[in-house]
Amino acid sequence: MSRPTKPPAAPWRNFYGRRKGKHLRDSQIDYLESDLEALSPGAVDWDVNPDRTPLDLPGTFGGKPVWLEIGFGGGEHMVHQAATNPQVGIIGCEPYINGVAMLLGKIRKAGVENVKIHPGDVRDMFDVLPPASIARAFLLYPDPWPKKRHHRRRFVTPEHLDPLSRVLAPGAIFRVATDIPDYVRQTLEQMMPRDDFEWCATGPADWREPWDDWHSTRYEKKALREGRTPHYLTFRRTAAPAPQ
């Protein structure tokens, strides 16, 4: 009689940043208690899915193409995309619970029904997304980690880009928006040598002007108020194999 296979142990993953900010309003607590569970994309965290069983995205979204927003902040962009693209399903990942509460309020107001939320680390989501299952991904105004010794904490490192590559379908689009010139530098330094992504820019307007369907976020508005210049980078997932 064979012994049952032991589930893999959860990897050690440092988490940098806040999970909760100032006091939540009563309405936000209500959103979290009443709405969040129903918007789960399925079992993502290691304590509820130790075998890392892949999510059933066709069953969750009725076979629609699936987009992924990595760190949705207050949710302005995600709700806008969901409302204007009912033909797709959108998953948002955000560990900052105050941002999750803000998004839930916007979802209630907009009445969108094609969204799911993981209130946690996107690396756990990458574990359970099927290969080549995501048609578009967004990284919008990520934490800049401005000190040089903290640059390894930025999203645009192989720790995040390799699993992102695995879950993006060939031809999928990856959008990055940031107002930090050094973040642009690191993004291009990491992305340009890769065979599995290509930069879609053909001229300066392609990184200086926002996308046609862009919806500004609170972080971009703050950057503009403070005199910083937004940059908009677009990459396409090629047919090259994803790094293992």
C-alpha positions as a Markdown table, in Angstrom:
| # | Residue | x | y | z |
|---|---|---|---|---|
| 1 | Met | 0.0 | 0.0 | 0.0 |
| 2 | Ser | 1.5 | 3.3 | -1.1 |
| 3 | Arg | 1.8 | 6.2 | 1.3 |
| 4 | Pro | -0.2 | 9.4 | 0.4 |
| 5 | Thr | 1.9 | 12.1 | -1.2 |
| 6 | Lys | 2.8 | 14.8 | 1.2 |
| 7 | Pro | 1.8 | 18.3 | 0.0 |
| 8 | Pro | 4.7 | 20.6 | -0.8 |
| 9 | Ala | 5.8 | 22.9 | 1.9 |
| 10 | Ala | 5.1 | 26.6 | 1.5 |
| 11 | Pro | 8.1 | 28.5 | 0.3 |
| 12 | Trp | 9.6 | 31.2 | 2.4 |
| 13 | Arg | 8.7 | 34.5 | 0.8 |
| 14 | Asn | 9.7 | 37.8 | 2.4 |
| 15 | Phe | 6.9 | 40.3 | 2.3 |
| 16 | Tyr | 7.7 | 44.0 | 2.3 |
| 17 | Gly | 5.1 | 46.7 | 2.8 |
| 18 | Arg | 2.0 | 47.3 | 4.7 |
| 19 | Arg | -1.0 | 44.9 | 5.0 |
| 20 | Lys | -3.2 | 47.4 | 6.9 |
| 21 | Gly | -3.2 | 51.1 | 7.3 |
| 22 | Lys | -5.2 | 53.5 | 9.4 |
| 23 | His | -8.6 | 52.7 | 10.9 |
| 24 | Leu | -11.1 | 51.2 | 8.5 |
| 25 | Arg | -14.5 | 53.0 | 8.3 |
| 26 | Asp | -17.6 | 51.0 | 9.3 |
| 27 | Ser | -18.7 | 50.9 | 5.7 |
| 28 | Gln | -15.4 | 49.4 | 4.7 |
| 29 | Ile | -15.6 | 46.8 | 7.4 |
| 30 | Asp | -19.0 | 45.9 | 6.1 |
| 31 | Tyr | -17.7 | 45.5 | 2.5 |
| 32 | Leu | -15.0 | 43.2 | 3.8 |
| 33 | Glu | -17.3 | 41.1 | 5.9 |
| 34 | Ser | -20.2 | 41.0 | 3.4 |
| 35 | Asp | -18.6 | 41.0 | -0.1 |
| 36 | Leu | -15.1 | 39.7 | -0.1 |
| 37 | Glu | -15.6 | 36.0 | 0.3 |
| 38 | Ala | -18.0 | 35.9 | -2.6 |
| 39 | Leu | -15.4 | 37.5 | -4.9 |
| 40 | Ser | -12.7 | 34.9 | -4.2 |
| 41 | Pro | -11.2 | 33.4 | -7.4 |
| 42 | Gly | -10.8 | 30.1 | -5.5 |
| 43 | Ala | -8.3 | 28.5 | -3.1 |
| 44 | Val | -5.1 | 30.5 | -3.4 |
| 45 | Asp | -3.3 | 30.6 | -0.1 |
| 46 | Trp | -1.1 | 27.7 | 1.0 |
| 47 | Asp | -3.2 | 27.0 | 4.1 |
| 48 | Val | -6.3 | 26.3 | 2.0 |
| 49 | Asn | -4.6 | 24.9 | -1.1 |
| 50 | Pro | -1.4 | 23.1 | 0.1 |
| 51 | Asp | -1.4 | 20.9 | -3.1 |
| 52 | Arg | -1.4 | 24.0 | -5.2 |
| 53 | Thr | -4.3 | 22.8 | -7.3 |
| 54 | Pro | -4.8 | 25.2 | -10.3 |
| 55 | Leu | -7.7 | 27.5 | -10.3 |
| 56 | Asp | -10.7 | 26.7 | -12.6 |
| 57 | Leu | -10.7 | 30.0 | -14.5 |
| 58 | Pro | -13.1 | 28.8 | -17.3 |
| 59 | Gly | -15.6 | 27.7 | -14.6 |
| 60 | Thr | -15.1 | 31.0 | -12.7 |
| 61 | Phe | -15.5 | 33.3 | -15.6 |
| 62 | Gly | -17.6 | 31.3 | -18.0 |
| 63 | Gly | -14.7 | 30.8 | -20.5 |
| 64 | Lys | -14.0 | 34.5 | -20.9 |
| 65 | Pro | -10.4 | 35.8 | -21.4 |
| 66 | Val | -8.9 | 36.6 | -18.0 |
| 67 | Trp | -6.9 | 39.7 | -17.1 |
| 68 | Leu | -4.7 | 40.2 | -14.0 |
| 69 | Glu | -4.1 | 43.4 | -12.1 |
| 70 | Ile | -1.1 | 43.2 | -9.8 |
| 71 | Gly | -1.5 | 45.6 | -6.8 |
| 72 | Phe | -4.7 | 47.4 | -7.7 |
| 73 | Gly | -4.3 | 50.1 | -5.1 |
| 74 | Gly | -7.7 | 51.8 | -4.6 |
| 75 | Gly | -9.2 | 49.9 | -7.5 |
| 76 | Glu | -10.1 | 52.8 | -9.8 |
| 77 | His | -8.4 | 51.3 | -12.9 |
| 78 | Met | -9.7 | 47.7 | -12.2 |
| 79 | Val | -13.3 | 48.8 | -11.9 |
| 80 | His | -13.0 | 50.9 | -15.0 |
| 81 | Gln | -11.7 | 48.0 | -17.0 |
| 82 | Ala | -14.3 | 45.7 | -15.7 |
| 83 | Ala | -17.1 | 48.1 | -16.5 |
| 84 | Thr | -15.9 | 48.8 | -20.1 |
| 85 | Asn | -14.8 | 45.2 | -20.8 |
| 86 | Pro | -17.7 | 42.9 | -19.7 |
| 87 | Gln | -16.4 | 40.3 | -22.2 |
| 88 | Val | -13.4 | 39.6 | -19.9 |
| 89 | Gly | -12.9 | 38.4 | -16.4 |
| 90 | Ile | -10.5 | 40.4 | -14.1 |
| 91 | Ile | -8.6 | 39.1 | -11.1 |
| 92 | Gly | -7.0 | 41.7 | -8.8 |
| 93 | Cys | -4.3 | 40.9 | -6.2 |
| 94 | Glu | -3.6 | 43.4 | -3.4 |
| 95 | Pro | -2.3 | 42.6 | 0.1 |
| 96 | Tyr | -3.1 | 46.0 | 1.5 |
| 97 | Ile | -6.5 | 45.5 | 3.1 |
| 98 | Asn | -7.5 | 49.1 | 3.1 |
| 99 | Gly | -7.1 | 49.1 | -0.7 |
| 100 | Val | -9.2 | 45.9 | -0.9 |
| 101 | Ala | -12.0 | 47.7 | 1.1 |
| 102 | Met | -11.8 | 50.7 | -1.2 |
| 103 | Leu | -12.2 | 48.4 | -4.3 |
| 104 | Leu | -15.1 | 46.6 | -2.8 |
| 105 | Gly | -16.9 | 49.9 | -2.3 |
| 106 | Lys | -16.3 | 50.8 | -5.9 |
| 107 | Ile | -17.5 | 47.4 | -7.1 |
| 108 | Arg | -20.8 | 47.9 | -5.2 |
| 109 | Lys | -21.3 | 51.3 | -6.7 |
| 110 | Ala | -20.4 | 50.3 | -10.3 |
| 111 | Gly | -22.3 | 47.0 | -10.1 |
| 112 | Val | -19.6 | 45.1 | -12.0 |
| 113 | Glu | -19.8 | 41.3 | -11.9 |
| 114 | Asn | -16.8 | 40.2 | -13.8 |
| 115 | Val | -14.1 | 40.6 | -11.1 |
| 116 | Lys | -12.5 | 38.4 | -8.5 |
| 117 | Ile | -10.1 | 39.5 | -5.7 |
| 118 | His | -7.2 | 37.9 | -4.0 |
| 119 | Pro | -6.3 | 40.0 | -0.9 |
| 120 | Gly | -2.8 | 38.8 | -0.7 |
| 121 | Asp | 0.6 | 38.2 | -2.4 |
| 122 | Val | 0.5 | 37.8 | -6.1 |
| 123 | Arg | 3.2 | 35.2 | -5.9 |
| 124 | Asp | 0.7 | 32.8 | -4.2 |
| 125 | Met | -1.6 | 33.6 | -7.1 |
| 126 | Phe | 1.1 | 32.7 | -9.7 |
| 127 | Asp | 1.4 | 29.3 | -8.0 |
| 128 | Val | -2.2 | 28.3 | -8.8 |
| 129 | Leu | -2.8 | 30.1 | -12.1 |
| 130 | Pro | -2.7 | 27.6 | -15.0 |
| 131 | Pro | 0.1 | 28.1 | -17.6 |
| 132 | Ala | -0.8 | 30.5 | -20.4 |
| 133 | Ser | -4.1 | 31.4 | -18.8 |
| 134 | Ile | -3.8 | 35.2 | -18.6 |
| 135 | Ala | -4.5 | 37.4 | -21.6 |
| 136 | Arg | -3.4 | 40.7 | -20.1 |
| 137 | Ala | -1.6 | 41.9 | -17.0 |
| 138 | Phe | -1.2 | 45.3 | -15.4 |
| 139 | Leu | 1.4 | 46.6 | -13.0 |
| 140 | Leu | 0.4 | 50.2 | -12.3 |
| 141 | Tyr | 2.4 | 52.5 | -10.1 |
| 142 | Pro | 4.0 | 49.7 | -8.0 |
| 143 | Asp | 5.9 | 50.5 | -4.8 |
| 144 | Pro | 9.0 | 52.2 | -6.1 |
| 145 | Trp | 11.4 | 51.1 | -3.3 |
| 146 | Pro | 13.6 | 54.2 | -4.1 |
| 147 | Lys | 16.7 | 53.2 | -2.1 |
| 148 | Lys | 19.2 | 51.3 | -4.1 |
| 149 | Arg | 19.6 | 48.5 | -1.6 |
| 150 | His | 15.8 | 47.9 | -1.8 |
| 151 | His | 15.7 | 47.6 | -5.7 |
| 152 | Arg | 15.6 | 43.8 | -5.4 |
| 153 | Arg | 12.2 | 44.2 | -3.7 |
| 154 | Arg | 10.7 | 45.7 | -6.8 |
| 155 | Phe | 8.3 | 43.6 | -8.9 |
| 156 | Val | 10.5 | 43.8 | -12.0 |
| 157 | Thr | 12.9 | 41.1 | -10.9 |
| 158 | Pro | 13.1 | 37.4 | -12.1 |
| 159 | Glu | 11.4 | 36.3 | -8.8 |
| 160 | His | 8.2 | 37.8 | -10.2 |
| 161 | Leu | 8.7 | 38.1 | -13.9 |
| 162 | Asp | 9.5 | 34.4 | -14.4 |
| 163 | Pro | 6.2 | 33.1 | -12.9 |
| 164 | Leu | 4.3 | 36.0 | -14.7 |
| 165 | Ser | 5.8 | 34.8 | -18.0 |
| 166 | Arg | 4.5 | 31.3 | -17.2 |
| 167 | Val | 0.9 | 32.3 | -16.7 |
| 168 | Leu | 0.7 | 34.8 | -19.6 |
| 169 | Ala | -0.5 | 33.3 | -22.9 |
| 170 | Pro | 1.5 | 33.9 | -26.1 |
| 171 | Gly | 0.6 | 37.3 | -27.4 |
| 172 | Ala | -0.6 | 38.5 | -24.0 |
| 173 | Ile | 0.0 | 42.1 | -23.1 |
| 174 | Phe | 1.8 | 43.3 | -20.0 |
| 175 | Arg | 1.4 | 47.0 | -19.1 |
| 176 | Val | 3.6 | 48.9 | -16.7 |
| 177 | Ala | 2.9 | 52.4 | -15.5 |
| 178 | Thr | 5.3 | 54.3 | -13.2 |
| 179 | Asp | 6.4 | 57.9 | -12.5 |
| 180 | Ile | 9.8 | 56.8 | -11.3 |
| 181 | Pro | 12.5 | 57.1 | -14.0 |
| 182 | Asp | 14.7 | 54.5 | -12.2 |
| 183 | Tyr | 11.9 | 52.1 | -12.2 |
| 184 | Val | 11.6 | 52.5 | -15.9 |
| 185 | Arg | 15.4 | 51.8 | -16.2 |
| 186 | Gln | 15.2 | 48.7 | -14.1 |
| 187 | Thr | 12.1 | 47.5 | -16.0 |
| 188 | Leu | 13.8 | 47.8 | -19.3 |
| 189 | Glu | 17.0 | 46.3 | -18.1 |
| 190 | Gln | 15.2 | 43.3 | -16.9 |
| 191 | Met | 12.7 | 42.9 | -19.7 |
| 192 | Met | 14.8 | 43.7 | -22.8 |
| 193 | Pro | 17.2 | 40.8 | -22.7 |
| 194 | Arg | 14.4 | 38.2 | -22.2 |
| 195 | Asp | 13.3 | 36.0 | -25.1 |
| 196 | Asp | 9.8 | 35.6 | -23.7 |
| 197 | Phe | 8.9 | 39.3 | -23.8 |
| 198 | Glu | 9.2 | 42.1 | -26.4 |
| 199 | Trp | 8.8 | 45.8 | -25.9 |
| 200 | Cys | 6.0 | 47.1 | -28.1 |
| 201 | Ala | 7.3 | 50.7 | -28.4 |
| 202 | Thr | 8.0 | 52.1 | -31.9 |
| 203 | Gly | 8.4 | 55.8 | -30.9 |
| 204 | Pro | 8.5 | 58.1 | -27.9 |
| 205 | Ala | 4.7 | 58.5 | -27.7 |
| 206 | Asp | 4.5 | 54.9 | -26.9 |
| 207 | Trp | 5.9 | 55.4 | -23.4 |
| 208 | Arg | 5.0 | 59.1 | -22.9 |
| 209 | Glu | 1.3 | 58.9 | -23.6 |
| 210 | Pro | -1.2 | 56.8 | -21.8 |
| 211 | Trp | -3.1 | 53.9 | -23.4 |
| 212 | Asp | -6.3 | 54.7 | -25.2 |
| 213 | Asp | -8.4 | 52.9 | -22.5 |
| 214 | Trp | -6.4 | 54.3 | -19.6 |
| 215 | His | -8.1 | 55.3 | -16.4 |
| 216 | Ser | -5.9 | 57.4 | -14.1 |
| 217 | Thr | -5.3 | 56.2 | -10.6 |
| 218 | Arg | -4.9 | 58.1 | -7.3 |
| 219 | Tyr | -1.2 | 57.4 | -7.5 |
| 220 | Glu | -0.8 | 58.9 | -10.9 |
| 221 | Lys | -2.8 | 62.0 | -9.9 |
| 222 | Lys | -0.5 | 62.4 | -6.9 |
| 223 | Ala | 2.5 | 62.1 | -9.1 |
| 224 | Leu | 1.2 | 64.8 | -11.5 |
| 225 | Arg | 0.5 | 67.1 | -8.6 |
| 226 | Glu | 4.0 | 66.7 | -7.4 |
| 227 | Gly | 5.5 | 67.3 | -10.8 |
| 228 | Arg | 6.6 | 63.8 | -11.8 |
| 229 | Thr | 6.2 | 62.4 | -15.3 |
| 230 | Pro | 4.3 | 59.2 | -15.9 |
| 231 | His | 5.7 | 56.5 | -18.2 |
| 232 | Tyr | 3.7 | 53.8 | -19.9 |
| 233 | Leu | 5.4 | 50.7 | -21.0 |
| 234 | Thr | 3.8 | 47.9 | -23.0 |
| 235 | Phe | 5.3 | 44.4 | -23.5 |
| 236 | Arg | 4.0 | 41.4 | -25.4 |
| 237 | Arg | 4.5 | 37.8 | -24.3 |
| 238 | Thr | 6.3 | 36.0 | -27.1 |
| 239 | Ala | 6.0 | 32.3 | -28.0 |
| 240 | Ala | 9.4 | 31.6 | -26.4 |
| 241 | Pro | 9.3 | 29.1 | -23.5 |
| 242 | Ala | 8.9 | 30.6 | -20.0 |
| 243 | Pro | 11.9 | 30.3 | -17.7 |
| 244 | Gln | 11.6 | 27.3 | -15.4 |
